[in-house]
Amino acid sequence: MRRRPARLLASGPYAPPTAASELSVVSADGSRLHAELHGPEGAPAVVLVHGWTCSTAFWAPVLRELAADHRVVLYDQRGHGRSPAVGPGGYSTHALADDLAAVLEQTLAPGERAVVVGHSMGGMTLMAAADRPQLRERAAAALLCNTGASRLIDRGRVVPLRGERLRTRVQRALLCSSAPLGPITPLSRRLLKYVTMGPAAAPAVVAACAGIVHACPRAVRAAWARVIGELDLEAEVGRLALPTAVLAGTADRLTPPEHARALAARLPRCVGLTELDGLGHMAPVEDPATVSRVIRDLVATYGRETPRQDARQAAERSGGAEWAERATHAERDTTGGTETETTKEPTT
């Protein structure tokens, strides 16, 4: 597949930093995924999973916040960035889960656990992998950022039409189109900002996101849009037993905050819901400091726990001392109760 040349910023906070090392991860169907390692070896691990039409470059401002004292793993989702055209597994949530499982196995050191962060389709990847042993064993905690589990096109607010049926039909046609985005122009930047960012997004943020989104091949964009349009991961959310935080932007048109609230209510171990006032779908780029702070909090609280310690804590929440004692000797994870706290963070 021929790729559109990337129009990424060469300098500044939104320019992708140079990786400490790069590798090619092989997924279950033979697909090869470009992966990068940043930060010092032996530091607490964080895995960042980007969303639809993006690439590892999306995480540049968050990476700059974390890489000094974290080992950060990034990878390009299949068909995106420097990951080539998809293999026999095609475009599906099952393939996304396979890819994440392969990344965890092939980038983390033996026994190492990471906080896994998924933005948009990256969050859907985490949900799809809920039953994978690699996620249960290698992920200490998770952050679901600007994402949802189902009815994404139905609940979207991209097209300002009141009638739900007509709005859904028009949004599906627009989002699933394989039409070329064309060159980056002042008009295309304004449209991208309207769809994906809050009204206060700075020009540099818009420029960075435009370079990333316009670099995505149109066939890949359309294929994944069709998957997202039919998405239903509600059952998987109920089986995502990790300590999981949820983050949303109140001005997100693609995944409005109602998705985040639904996730927080359904997750077995929700450890916080953060809604960022005035931010859109690109919260990690719009406010990397706040998103990074949430990640750091998860690392500080859960990053050094072993699977057995995690099971014991879950058991203590669900059944008291007797179950906690059983969990100490268990070789499997035990899910616990919901611990949701809703917080509002100001835009910085």
N, C-alpha and C positions, 0 to 999 in steps of 0.2 A: 504494500500500500504506500503510495506516495504521500509524503508528509508536507504540510504547510510549514515553511520556515518559522521558527519561534521568534516572537518579537518581545524578548524578555529584557528587562532593564539591566544595564551593565554595572550600575553602581547605586549606592543608597540603600536604605533599610529594606526595600522590596526586591533587591537583586539577590538571586540565589547564591548563598555562600559556597565555597569550594569544599567538597566532601573530603573527609579524612581517607576514605576508601570507597570504592564502588564495586558492585558485584552483580552477577546475573542469577536471579532466583528461578528455579525450574518448578513450575506448578504441576499438579497431578496429570494434566492432559498434555504436558510437554511445553506449554507456553512459557516463554522466557520473560521475566519481569526485571526491569532496571531497578536496582536498589542502591541506597547510599547510606553510609555510616558517618555520623558527625559526633564530635565531642570526645572526651577522654574515655579510654577503656576502663572498665571497672566502675564507672559512675552509674547512678540509677538510670535504668533504661526506659525510654519512651518510644513508642511506635506511632507514627503519624500517617493516617490513611486519607488521601484526598478524595474529593468528590467529582461529580459529573463535569466533563469538559475541562478538567484542571490537570495538574501534574505536580511533581515534587516542588516545583517553583512556587506553588501556592503557599507553601509553609514557610517561605523565607523569613518574614518578620517574626513568626513564632520561634523558628529555629534560632534566630539571633538572640532571642530572650533566653533560650534553654541550653544551648550547646556548650556554654562555658563550664557547666557542672552537671550535665546529663549526657548519656550516650543515646543519641537520637537516631532512629532508623526511619528512613523514608523510602517509599517505592512508588513507581508509576503503575496505576491500575492498568489492566490489560487494554491495549489499544490506545492508551494515552501516553503523552510524553515520549520517553525513550523506550517504552515497552512496545514491541512490534505487534503486528496484526495478531488477532486472537487465534488460539489453536483449536483443536476439535471440540473443546468444551464450550466454545462459542460465547454468546452473551447471555448470562443468567446469574441469578443470585447464588446458585450452587457453585458456579465458577468463581465468583467473587470470594466465597467462603474458602474454596480450595486455595486460591491465591494467598489469602491472608494466612491460612494454616502453613503454607509453604514458606512464607516470609518469616513467620515466627520460628519455625524449625531451623531455617538456614541462616538467620542473621543473629539470633541470640545465642550466647554462650551456654554450655550445658548447665542446667539448673537455674539459669537466669530468668527472671520474670520482669515484665514491663507493664507500664500503664499504656493502654492502647487508646488512641484518640481517633475518632472517625468523624469527618465533616461531610454532610450531605450524603452522597452515595457511599462515602466511606463509613458513615454511621450505619447505613443499610448493610454494608459488608459485615460489620461487627454483629448486627442482629442475625444475619444469615448464618454466621459461624457459631451461633449460640451452643449448638450441640457438639461442636468439634473438640476432641480431646486436647488439641494443640492450644486452643483458646483457654480452656479450663485450667490447663497445667502451666501455660506460659504467660498468661495475663493476670496481673495482680489487681487491676481495676480498669475501668473504662470511662471515657467521656464521649457522649453522643452530642454532636454539635450541629445545629441547623439541619435537622433531619426528621424523618417520620417513617412510620411502619406501613402505612396503607393510605389509599385515597388521596394521593399526592396531587394529581391533576384536578380532582373534584374540589379539593379544599384550597387550591392555589388562588392567589389574588393578583395574577399578572395582568389579566385583561379586566378593565373596570366595567363589567356588565353586571346588572342585578340578577338577571335570570340565571339560575345555577346551571340548567341544562345547556343553554346557549353558551354561557361562559366556559363550561367544561369542554364543549365541542371545539370552540375557537382556541382555547389554550392547548388542547391536545394537538390540533393541527399545527399550531405555531411551534410548540416545544419538540414535537416529533418530526418536524420537517428536516430534510437533508439538504435544503437549499444552502448555498454558500453564504457565509456571513459577510463576505466582501472585505474590502480594506478597512483598516482602522481609521476612522474619520471623527471629527467632532460630533456628528450626528450618531454614529454607532456607539461612541463612548457615552453619550447621553442616554441612549436606549439601554445599554448594558447597566448603567448606574440605576436607572428606573427599575429594571427587572431584578437586579441582584444586590443592590446596596441601599443603605439608608440615605436620607436626603442630605446629611452632613458629611458624606464621604468626600475626602480630599481628592483633588485632581491626581495626585501621585498614586493613590489607592486605585482609582478608576483606570489609570494608565497601566498599572501593573496587572490588574485583572483582565483588561482588554488584551494584553499581549498573551496571556495564558489561554484564555478562552478561544481567541481567534486561531491559536496554534493547533487546536484539536481538529483532527480530520472530520469532515462533515458526516461521512458514513458511520464513524464511531459515535459521534454525537447523537445521530438519529437512532442507531441501534440500542444504545443504552437508554435513551429517552423512552423507547417502547417498553423496555424492561421495567423502568421506573413507573411508567404509566399503568402497568398491570400489577404493581407490587402489592403483596399482602404478606407481611411478616409479623402479624399480630401474635400468632402462636409462638414464634421464635422469641419475641420480646419476653413472654412469660417464662421462658426457659433460660434467659440470660442471667445467670446466677451470680455474676461478679458484682462487687460494689461498683455502682454505675452512677455517674453524675450526668445531668442533662443541661444543655445550654441553648438558648434561643435569642434571636433578635426580635424586638417587638415590631419592627418594620419589615420583616421578612415576607416577601410576596410569594416565594416559591414553597417554603415550608413555614407557614404562619405559626405563631406560638401555641396554637391549640394542639399541634402535633407534639410539641415538647411536653405539654401538660398531660396529654394522654399517655406518653411514654413513662413519665414520672409516676403516674397512677398505676401502671401495669407492671413495671419492673419489679422483680422480687426483692432487689436490694438497691433501691434508689437512695443515693446519699446526698442529693441536693439538686434543686432546679434553679438555674440562674437565668433571668430574662434581662437582656441588655437593652435599655431604653434607646430607641431611635436607630438601632442597628438593623441592617438587612441580612441577606443570606450569607454574606461573606464576612461574618464576624471575626474569624481569625486574622483577616487582613485589615478589617476596619478597626479593631481594637485588640491587637496582639498582646498588649500588656495584661489585660483582664483575662483573656483566654489562657495565657501562660500561667497566670496566678492560680487559676482553677486546676491546671495540670500539676503545678508544683504542690498544691495542697493534696491532691490525690497521691502523688509520689511520697510526700512526707507521711501520709497516714497509712498507705497500703503497700508502698513500693518494696518494703523489705520483708513483708509477710511471706511465709511459705504456704503452699496449698493446705497443709494440715492445720496451721494456725488460722487460716481463713475459714476452714470448715468448722473449727472449734468456735470462732466468734459467731458464725452464722447459727450454729446450734444453740449457743447461749441465748441468742435473741429469740429463737423459735421455741425452745423447750426447757430451758433452765439447766441446772447443774448435771442432772442425769444424762441428758442428751449431749451436753458439752463433753462429759467424760467419754461417751461413746465416740464422739467426733475425734477426740484425741487419738484414738486407735483406728480410725477409719482410713481407708485408702482412697476414698472418693470425696467429692465436694458435697456439702449439705447446704441447701438454700435456706435463707432466713426471711425475716419480715421486712416490711417496707420502712425506710427511714427517710422520708422525703422532707426536705426543708426548702421552702420557696424563698428566694432572695432576689432583690432587684439591685442591679449595679448601674451606676451612672456611666454614660459614655465618656471616655477620656480622649 
